Amino acid sequence: MVLTVFLLGAISVLLAVGLEKIAGYLCHNFIVILIASAFIEEIVKYIAARFGTWKKPALDEPVDVMLYMIIAGLGFAALENLFFLLDPVLTTPLHLAEVSMTRFLGATFIHALASGTWGYFIALNYFSNSKKSKKRLYFWIGLLLAGLLHGAYNLSIMIASKQQSFALALSLIIPLILIFVNIGSFRKLKKKGIALKKSN
């Protein structure tokens, strides 16, 4: 299942590229496209994780949902990074090394952590005993949070390329925030899983 979700996450890059091209065709505002791309990428990673795991017996703990969302994000980042590194613009070893490091530290983390953040809320939706309306709210809040943080990161990276210190700081702060959010969320889901086992 881990390998399946990782590969589906990688394949979902192709779907994201197609949808992002459509978004670019429909809208010419650069900032809107950048934010829309973040939401598109989060949704296709969710589809990959759902298709690979949902309704399967192995998905029996709240923390599993978050982990598989992170794995889908890592698969997505792996293929996306490969596409970037195959860009013919990268003509020198130094430029290639610079882009490799930036993509590894930035894009890989943001894809995994944004997906993990949404995964936490999906787990609350999936394993909660709350009313249907509240469960749906968890799902949409998670998407909104993951998409906005991912979009803000994309925007900060684009502005930081013009050497603006605030944007550069933001591009470092967002992944750090997501790391702490994911660690806290993981611990909460682990406790929820233990509580569910005791109740059963």
N, C-alpha and C positions, 0 to 999 in steps of 0.2 A: 504493500500500500504506500509506503514511503516513496519508493522508486516511481510508482505509478503517478502519484501526486506531483512529484518533482518534474517528471517528464511532461505531464499535462500543463503544469505551470509554465514550462519552457515553450510548449506549443502555443499556449495562450498569447504569447508575444505576437504571433502572426495575426490573430484576431484583433488584438489591440492596435496594431499598425493599420489594419484596414479601417477600423472604426475611427481612428485618429485622422486618417486621410479624409474620411467623410466629414468629420467635424471641421477640419480645415477648409473644406470646400464650402460648407454651410456658413461658416463664420470666419471673418478675416481679422478679428481682434486678437492680438497676440496673447494677451493676459488671459482672456476667456478660454482660448485654445489650450493654454498651458494648464489651467485649472481643470478644464474638461478632460484633458489627457490623463491627469492624475486619477479622476473618478473612473474613467474607462479602464485604466490599468488595474485599479482595485477590484472592479466588477469582474473582469476576465479572470483574475486570480481566484476570486471567490467561486466562479463557475468551475474552474479547474479542481479546486479543493472539494467542492460539492459533488461533482461528477465522479471523482476518484474515491470518495469515502462515505458520503452520506448514506444512511439506511443500511450500512454494513455492520455486522456484529462487533467488529474490532473497535468501532467508534462508540465506546461505552462509558467514557468519562468526560466531564466538562473540559479538562485540560487538553484532551485529544483534539478538540475542535481548533483550539488556538495553535497547537503544534502543527497541524496539517495546513492551516492557513499560512503559517510561517514557511513551511516547506514549499508550498505553491509559490510564495513570494521569492524564495531562493532559486527555484527553477526558472521563474520569469527573469530574474536578474542575471542568471547565468547566460541565457541565450541573448538577452538584450546587450549585455556587456560584450559578448562575442561579436555581435553585429557592429558595435562601436569600434572594436579593435581591428576589424577587417576593413575599416574605412580607408580608402586609398589616400585620404588627406594626411594620414599619419605616416609621413615619409622617413622620419629619423627615429633611431632607437630611443633617443631622449624623450621625444614627443610621445612615442608609444608607451614608454615607462610612466610618464607623467599622467597620461589618460588612464592607463591601467590602474594606477594607484588611486586616482580620483574616483573612478568608477567602482573600484573594489570597496573603498572606504565609505563612499557616499551612496551610490545607487543600490548596492547590495544591501546595506543596512536599512535604507529607507523602504525598499520593497518588502523586506522581511518584517520589519518592525511595524509598518503601517498595516500590513496584512494581519499581523499578530494582534494589533489594537482592535481591528474590526472582529477578529476571531474571538476575542474576549466577549464582546457584545453578542455575537452569534451564539456562543456557548450559553450565555444567559437566556437567550431566546429559545435555544434548543432544549435546555435542561431545567428551565424555570417552571414553577407551578403557578406562575402569575396568570392573570387574565390574558386572553388572546391579543387584545388591543395593546397591553403593556409589553407583551413579548414582541409584537411587531415594532413597537417604539424602540426597543433595545437594538433591533436589527438596523433600523434607519439611522439611529444616533451613531452607531458604530461606523456605518458607511460615511456619514457626514464628517465625523471626526477624522477618520483615516484619509478620506479624499482631500479635506481641507489642509491637513498637516502635510500630506504628500505634495499637494499643489503649492503650498507656501514654500516648501523645500525647493521645488523646481524653480519657482520664481526667484528665490534667494540666490540660487546657483547662477541663473542667467544674469542677475544684477551684479553678483560678486565677480563675474568674469570681466566687469568693467572697473574692477578694483575699488568697490565701495565697501568700506569696512563694516558697516552695519549689516549689509546683506551677507557678507562673509561670516560674521559672528552668528547670524541667524541660521545659516546653512550648517553650522556646527552645533548650535543649541537645539535645533529641532530633533536630530537623531538622538542627542543625549536625553531629551525629554521623553522620547519614545522608548529608550532603553529602560528608564525608571518606570514608565507606565507599564511596559510589558512584564518587567520583573514583578511588580506589585500585582498585576492582573493574573499572572501565572500562579502566584502564591494563593490568591483568593480562590481561583478555580480548583487548586489542589485541595484546599480546605472544603470546598463545596463537594468535591468528589468523595472525600472521606465521609462527609456528613450523609451523602446519598447512599453510600455503602452500608453505613450503620443503620440507616432507616429501612434498608431492604433486608 
